[in-house]
Amino acid sequence: MNQLIVQKRIIFGEDDSKIIELKVYVKDYRAKLSSLFELDGRIGTNEIKKIFPESKRQFDFPKPTELIEELLSFTTGAT
């Protein structure tokens, strides 16, 4: 518990009505994230081509919307 407090990973409420929470950082799970997503690397490129058909290369490494949605769901609690 003391180690978690030192690392500032525990979030205390302003009063006793708030439940104590534990901060979770993406950096702690970075190695595990690659195994969670099995996406074709061309999906993002194909999505961008649909949006900008006249352009050859709008972005160097576009990410698929599915991946962005999944990553955002970690931080927003959305599913």
C-alpha positions as YAML, in Angstrom:
chain: A
units: angstrom
residues:
- id: 1
  name: MET
  ca: [0.00, 0.00, 0.00]
- id: 2
  name: ASN
  ca: [2.80, 2.42, 0.90]
- id: 3
  name: GLN
  ca: [4.54, 1.69, -2.41]
- id: 4
  name: LEU
  ca: [1.33, 2.52, -4.31]
- id: 5
  name: ILE
  ca: [1.01, 5.79, -2.38]
- id: 6
  name: VAL
  ca: [4.64, 6.70, -3.13]
- id: 7
  name: GLN
  ca: [4.06, 6.00, -6.84]
- id: 8
  name: LYS
  ca: [0.96, 8.25, -6.67]
- id: 9
  name: ARG
  ca: [-1.17, 5.41, -8.01]
- id: 10
  name: ILE
  ca: [-3.91, 5.73, -5.44]
- id: 11
  name: ILE
  ca: [-6.61, 8.33, -6.00]
- id: 12
  name: PHE
  ca: [-8.31, 9.52, -2.83]
- id: 13
  name: GLY
  ca: [-11.62, 11.33, -2.90]
- id: 14
  name: GLU
  ca: [-12.19, 14.78, -1.48]
- id: 15
  name: ASP
  ca: [-14.43, 13.27, 1.18]
- id: 16
  name: ASP
  ca: [-15.43, 9.83, 2.45]
- id: 17
  name: SER
  ca: [-18.20, 9.44, -0.14]
- id: 18
  name: LYS
  ca: [-15.67, 8.70, -2.94]
- id: 19
  name: ILE
  ca: [-14.32, 5.20, -3.36]
- id: 20
  name: ILE
  ca: [-10.53, 4.98, -3.43]
- id: 21
  name: GLU
  ca: [-9.29, 4.18, -6.93]
- id: 22
  name: LEU
  ca: [-6.08, 2.77, -8.34]
- id: 23
  name: LYS
  ca: [-4.54, 4.54, -11.34]
- id: 24
  name: VAL
  ca: [-3.76, 2.25, -14.25]
- id: 25
  name: TYR
  ca: [-1.27, 3.42, -16.86]
- id: 26
  name: VAL
  ca: [-1.14, 2.21, -20.46]
- id: 27
  name: LYS
  ca: [2.66, 2.02, -20.21]
- id: 28
  name: ASP
  ca: [2.21, -0.84, -17.73]
- id: 29
  name: TYR
  ca: [0.32, -2.82, -20.36]
- id: 30
  name: ARG
  ca: [2.19, -1.77, -23.52]
- id: 31
  name: ALA
  ca: [3.76, -5.21, -24.02]
- id: 32
  name: LYS
  ca: [0.36, -6.87, -23.67]
- id: 33
  name: LEU
  ca: [-1.45, -4.53, -26.07]
- id: 34
  name: SER
  ca: [0.05, -6.05, -29.19]
- id: 35
  name: SER
  ca: [-1.49, -9.41, -28.35]
- id: 36
  name: LEU
  ca: [-4.93, -7.82, -27.89]
- id: 37
  name: PHE
  ca: [-5.19, -6.47, -31.40]
- id: 38
  name: GLU
  ca: [-5.00, -8.56, -34.51]
- id: 39
  name: LEU
  ca: [-5.61, -6.02, -37.23]
- id: 40
  name: ASP
  ca: [-4.44, -5.98, -40.80]
- id: 41
  name: GLY
  ca: [-1.95, -3.12, -41.16]
- id: 42
  name: ARG
  ca: [-3.54, -2.06, -44.45]
- id: 43
  name: ILE
  ca: [-6.92, -1.25, -42.92]
- id: 44
  name: GLY
  ca: [-5.94, 2.27, -41.86]
- id: 45
  name: THR
  ca: [-4.42, 2.99, -45.27]
- id: 46
  name: ASN
  ca: [-7.56, 1.77, -47.05]
- id: 47
  name: GLU
  ca: [-9.79, 3.90, -44.80]
- id: 48
  name: ILE
  ca: [-7.72, 7.00, -45.59]
- id: 49
  name: LYS
  ca: [-7.85, 6.24, -49.33]
- id: 50
  name: LYS
  ca: [-11.66, 6.23, -49.13]
- id: 51
  name: ILE
  ca: [-11.61, 9.66, -47.46]
- id: 52
  name: PHE
  ca: [-8.92, 11.16, -49.71]
- id: 53
  name: PRO
  ca: [-9.11, 9.19, -52.99]
- id: 54
  name: GLU
  ca: [-7.21, 11.82, -54.99]
- id: 55
  name: SER
  ca: [-4.21, 11.90, -52.65]
- id: 56
  name: LYS
  ca: [-1.40, 9.38, -52.87]
- id: 57
  name: ARG
  ca: [-0.32, 9.42, -49.24]
- id: 58
  name: GLN
  ca: [-2.04, 11.63, -46.68]
- id: 59
  name: PHE
  ca: [-0.40, 10.00, -43.63]
- id: 60
  name: ASP
  ca: [2.67, 7.81, -43.22]
- id: 61
  name: PHE
  ca: [1.22, 5.27, -40.81]
- id: 62
  name: PRO
  ca: [-2.58, 5.67, -40.52]
- id: 63
  name: LYS
  ca: [-4.25, 3.71, -37.76]
- id: 64
  name: PRO
  ca: [-7.58, 1.94, -38.31]
- id: 65
  name: THR
  ca: [-10.61, 3.54, -36.66]
- id: 66
  name: GLU
  ca: [-11.27, 0.22, -34.92]
- id: 67
  name: LEU
  ca: [-7.91, 0.46, -33.14]
- id: 68
  name: ILE
  ca: [-8.47, 4.09, -32.13]
- id: 69
  name: GLU
  ca: [-11.92, 3.23, -30.77]
- id: 70
  name: GLU
  ca: [-10.50, 0.33, -28.77]
- id: 71
  name: LEU
  ca: [-7.71, 2.44, -27.27]
- id: 72
  name: LEU
  ca: [-10.13, 5.24, -26.39]
- id: 73
  name: SER
  ca: [-12.43, 2.75, -24.70]
- id: 74
  name: PHE
  ca: [-9.61, 1.99, -22.21]
- id: 75
  name: THR
  ca: [-9.61, 5.59, -21.03]
- id: 76
  name: THR
  ca: [-13.28, 6.49, -21.33]
- id: 77
  name: GLY
  ca: [-14.88, 3.29, -20.13]
- id: 78
  name: ALA
  ca: [-16.92, 3.10, -23.36]
- id: 79
  name: THR
  ca: [-17.42, -0.25, -25.03]
...
